[in-house]
Amino acid sequence: MTDTYKDSTAPNATPEEREFEFRSHIGSIWTGGRLAIGVATFMYASLAFAYFYLRSSNNSHLWRIPGQLAPLYYGWTILICMLVMAGLGMYGHSRLRKGFTNDFQVAGWTGVAAGLIALFFQIWELVVLPFYPGSSGYASTFVAFVVMNIMTIVFATYWLETAVARSLRLRKELGGTRPELSSAHTARSFRANVSSMSYYLGYVGIISIGFFLMFYVQ
Amino acid sequence: MTISAERPTETAAGTAAPAGPRRVSWTNRPGWMSQHLGTALVLAFLGYLLGHWWGNHIAGNYHYINGASGQNSVADFLALLLMVVGWLVGIGALNYPIAKLFGREAVEEAPAKGMSRYFRYTLDHKVVGMQYVVGTLLFLFTGGLLAMAIRTELLNPTVHIFNPGTYIEIVSEHGTIMMMMATSVVVGPLGNYLVPLMIGSRRMAFPRIEAFSFWIFSAGYMVIFSALFYGGFPTGWTGYAPLQNQAGPGMISYLFGFAVIGMGMIAAGFNIAVTIINYRAPGMTWSRVPMFVWSILATASLLTLATPVLFSAGLFGILDHVVLTSLYVNEHGGSSYLWENLFWFFGHPEVYIMALPGFGIVAEIVPVFTRKPLFAYKVAAAGMMGVALLSFFVWQHHLFQSGINPDMRPLFMLTTELISIPTGFIYLVGMGSLYKSKMRLEIPMLFSLALYFNFLIGGITGVFLSDVPVNVTVHGSFFVLSHFHYTIMGGLIFAFMAGLYYWLPKMTGYMMNKKLGLWHFWTMFIFFNMTFFPMFIIGLLGQPRRVFEYAHGLQGLNDFSSISAFCLGASFLLFFWNLMYSMIINPKKAPANPWDSLGLEWQTANPVPLYNFERIPVIVTEPYRYSEPGAPAYADFGGGGSDGGSSGAVGSSVEE
């Protein structure tokens, strides 16, 4: 999540108070990560509602013009990139827990690259769409999906990038101690953040499969 | 929990002074070389110009975007988008997210001093709370002025001040501003300021998200207000399609404004919910949480989960206008009902986003002024959460008259009537607390009692409206208008006033003038009822909402309502005068605990120190043990209540 522990405690806090506040902080990261999934779920649920509502209404028989489909190659490319990003983020987290910071960093940077590629193709897909945005209900919901997916990719890639960048800087701040081994609050906070991110990326992976099936499979 | 009560000797009591030198960030740099409201305004203006130029550059030659009016929707939207971005950059909201890209973490910022901190991006929840107070009062004032314009127009059925188009723009803008203000009017000012104090926390969980919520809320206000300069929007606050798709550029301000304020609502709800769940003081089990905090938790849950749907609905509408999708256009495979469903899926929980905090405020105030425990505490808490949960299952009652499948009506009639059960719990908890009590009729208590009176009328008419036959009869009439004004204004705004009179001494350190407060209360209560009660009759006699011409026979009632509305507006001026008089012209220092409350927020020093509590309190008992002399204090400060007092023992100074 976006806020860190560093500036959180009162200067005159006792050690017990610091520990208590720290535990609250770790709990906040846990709760915040799950609540972020809740926010995204309701947003995507509204898109799914729009998809099925328009599909079942089929107003003016224009839910979908026969043969109308978003470019499948783009869809596959974006899906694979998003799954790679999600998978590497989760894999990196599991490696970090086992004490392999370098693995986390390599997986993280590769995941960021995959996210950026997904972002590029997701934007570029709008340029090569074989239909006009308002040509049918399907076309309209697809454009809405693309916009929502761009926001999701940006947020997920940002979270992953900031976690990896933090791991690099953290090592310096900890005087060379590896973040996965340190018991310092800032290192524990970092690990909690990566854990929440990993859950979120898993969620993004599931969502991307679900919506790929909806929009790219006829 | 084993937090030590020992006080470190090297620290100054109550002041929580910084331990060492701190880095000064751009947001707190003194003088012109910093980020503050001024830079936000400048960059917002530049962003607006840039967006307009950019939109015209990329889409100016596409006649199907410009349409017959020649208005370029892309330019209109990009102007507003970059205005918001400029605003956020100017205030400093993006500094930290950008720093994080380079692996940097939060800078330990020296807090800004004096008045200037209220014009900056600040991490102190108390400052954000005060910023919200001013922001929501500005919303209220603007929306109120528009209400006066509406009532002026309705003074005569045939002689008009505005043309029909202008009238509907005023009505729409009034509704939108008021509804968006109302969603944040308690959570923003009182929730942000008081929740950490009431749960014994020194901070919010995510202070940057909290600050973001306020500044994007302000940006949303500017966006919605900008509609007036674009010719307004003709849809009322509900923005129904297909009228939405036929409307001019003001509609983009409406849709984007909703999306922007929606982001602020999500951020505010998210932060507050996480804070309540995780930052409660040791010993504060769920059965010891103050009822106001319960209400804010229920509200925050709704804000976090329901508002994303509003955001999506706004996004779809913007896409329809800007890139010409047809999500809400029946003729091209979309559906106008899609908007109605999405809008009300958010819109009905929104009703409870507005109602629950009001009940939370009065539930906090009533025990203080009756010196009795809150009746059936657990029922009230369950009622709050029950209402929050059920509110997701009632939205289609707004579509009874819009052509939903008739077979669906009984189901949503049932769920709507079901929700009156937990609402009734909450109401009866208030009645139980008042029963056989010796009340102190201070101004906060008067406003609380007024809420129960008003909400009884608003709530019971709501039960009628949930029944399909009545709904069919009075749909779209002044009866509905009166019902929701009784619940929102009669409930929420009266509760907000109760909360302000009750907590402003804590928030500002000064007491509100009692005499002026009494004048304000009685005029507001009387003229509120004189304004809106006749509207039930007007509605039953058939006058529709949002129409500026009406039957001659209804002029008497309308004039009565209008004149009362002007007096009601004047009562708000009394409030603003009281605010200025008590805070600036003739300030009188408030005692540390003027109402003799047991609440945790009153046990800390006045003014509240930067970190709220010198020692984190340990909660040892239930929060409302007023009628038990000798009962243990609510919290143990380890021998060091910040005001030096005994941290809320019962029966101290108030004579019963």
Contacts between the chains, C-beta under 8 A, distances in Angstrom:
chain1	res1	chain2	res2	distance
A	1	B	206	6.5
A	2	B	96	7.2
A	2	B	97	6.9
A	2	B	100	7.2
A	2	B	206	6.4
A	2	B	208	6.0
A	2	B	209	6.4
A	3	B	106	6.7
A	3	B	205	7.2
A	3	B	206	4.5
A	3	B	207	6.5
A	3	B	208	5.6
A	3	B	209	7.0
A	4	B	105	4.7
A	4	B	106	4.8
A	6	B	105	5.3
A	6	B	106	5.0
A	6	B	108	6.3
A	7	B	106	4.7
A	7	B	107	7.2
A	7	B	108	4.5
A	7	B	109	6.8
A	7	B	123	7.5
A	8	B	203	6.0
A	9	B	202	7.6
A	10	B	16	5.1
A	10	B	202	5.5
A	10	B	610	7.7
A	10	B	611	3.6
A	11	B	11	7.0
A	11	B	16	6.3
A	11	B	17	6.6
A	11	B	18	5.6
A	11	B	19	3.8
A	11	B	611	7.9
A	12	B	8	6.0
A	12	B	10	7.9
A	12	B	11	3.4
A	12	B	12	7.7
A	12	B	16	6.0
A	12	B	17	8.0
A	12	B	19	7.8
A	12	B	611	7.9
A	12	B	614	7.2
A	13	B	202	7.9
A	13	B	611	7.9
A	13	B	616	7.9
A	14	B	3	7.2
A	14	B	4	5.3
A	14	B	6	6.9
A	14	B	8	6.2
A	14	B	615	7.7
A	16	B	2	6.3
A	16	B	3	4.6
A	16	B	4	5.0
A	17	B	3	5.8
A	17	B	4	7.9
A	17	B	615	7.4
A	17	B	616	5.1
A	20	B	1	7.1
A	20	B	3	5.8
A	20	B	282	6.6
A	20	B	616	6.4
A	21	B	202	7.0
A	21	B	203	7.8
A	21	B	279	8.0
A	21	B	616	7.7
A	24	B	201	7.6
A	24	B	205	7.5
A	24	B	278	4.7
A	24	B	279	4.8
A	25	B	205	7.5
A	25	B	278	7.7
A	27	B	277	7.2
A	27	B	278	3.9
A	28	B	205	3.9
A	28	B	206	7.0
A	28	B	274	5.0
A	28	B	275	7.4
A	28	B	277	8.0
A	28	B	278	4.6
A	28	B	279	7.3
A	31	B	205	8.0
A	31	B	273	7.7
A	31	B	274	4.9
A	31	B	277	5.3
A	31	B	278	5.9
A	32	B	205	7.1
A	32	B	206	6.8
A	32	B	270	7.1
A	32	B	274	5.1
A	35	B	270	5.8
A	35	B	273	6.6
A	35	B	274	6.5
A	35	B	304	6.1
A	36	B	270	7.7
A	38	B	304	6.6
A	38	B	305	5.7
A	39	B	266	6.0
A	39	B	270	7.0
A	39	B	304	6.1
A	39	B	305	7.2
A	39	B	308	5.3
A	40	B	308	7.6
A	42	B	305	5.2
A	42	B	306	7.2
A	42	B	308	4.1
A	42	B	309	5.7
A	43	B	308	4.0
A	43	B	309	7.4
A	43	B	311	6.5
A	43	B	312	5.4
A	45	B	309	7.6
A	46	B	308	6.9
A	46	B	309	4.5
A	46	B	312	3.8
A	46	B	313	6.9
A	46	B	342	5.7
A	46	B	345	7.4
A	47	B	312	6.2
A	49	B	341	7.1
A	49	B	342	7.1
A	50	B	312	7.8
A	50	B	316	6.7
A	50	B	327	6.4
A	50	B	338	5.7
A	50	B	342	7.3
A	53	B	335	6.5
A	53	B	337	7.6
A	53	B	338	5.5
A	53	B	341	6.9
A	54	B	327	7.4
A	54	B	333	6.5
A	54	B	334	6.2
A	54	B	335	5.9
A	54	B	338	6.5
A	57	B	335	5.0
A	57	B	337	7.6
A	58	B	333	7.6
A	59	B	330	4.7
A	59	B	331	7.5
A	59	B	333	5.8
A	59	B	334	6.7
A	59	B	335	5.6
A	60	B	330	6.6
A	60	B	331	5.5
A	60	B	332	7.0
A	60	B	333	6.2
A	62	B	331	7.9
A	62	B	332	5.8
A	62	B	333	3.2
A	63	B	333	5.5
A	64	B	333	7.7
A	132	B	324	7.5
A	133	B	319	7.3
A	133	B	323	5.0
A	133	B	324	5.7
A	133	B	325	4.3
A	133	B	326	7.7
A	134	B	320	7.9
A	134	B	324	4.6
A	134	B	325	5.2
A	134	B	326	4.0
A	134	B	329	7.1
A	134	B	332	5.2
A	135	B	326	7.9
A	135	B	332	7.2
A	135	B	333	7.8
A	136	B	326	7.6
A	136	B	332	7.0
A	136	B	333	4.3
A	137	B	326	7.1
A	137	B	327	7.6
A	137	B	332	7.6
A	137	B	333	3.3
A	137	B	334	5.6
A	137	B	335	7.7
A	138	B	333	7.2
A	139	B	325	7.2
A	139	B	326	7.9
A	139	B	333	7.7
A	140	B	319	7.4
A	140	B	320	7.8
A	140	B	325	3.8
A	140	B	326	4.9
A	140	B	327	4.6
A	140	B	332	7.6
A	140	B	333	6.9
A	140	B	334	5.9
A	141	B	327	6.8
A	143	B	319	6.1
A	143	B	323	6.4
A	143	B	325	5.1
A	144	B	312	7.8
A	144	B	315	6.8
A	144	B	316	5.6
A	144	B	319	5.8
A	144	B	325	6.7
A	144	B	327	6.5
A	147	B	315	6.5
A	147	B	319	6.8
A	148	B	312	7.4
A	148	B	315	7.4
A	158	B	97	7.8
A	158	B	101	7.6
A	161	B	101	6.3
A	162	B	100	4.3
A	162	B	101	6.1
A	162	B	103	7.3
A	165	B	100	7.3
A	165	B	101	6.3
A	165	B	102	6.0
A	165	B	103	3.5
A	166	B	100	7.4
A	166	B	103	4.7
A	166	B	105	7.0
A	167	B	103	7.6
A	168	B	103	5.5
A	169	B	102	7.6
A	169	B	103	3.5
A	169	B	104	6.7
A	169	B	105	7.9
A	170	B	103	7.4
A	186	B	105	7.3
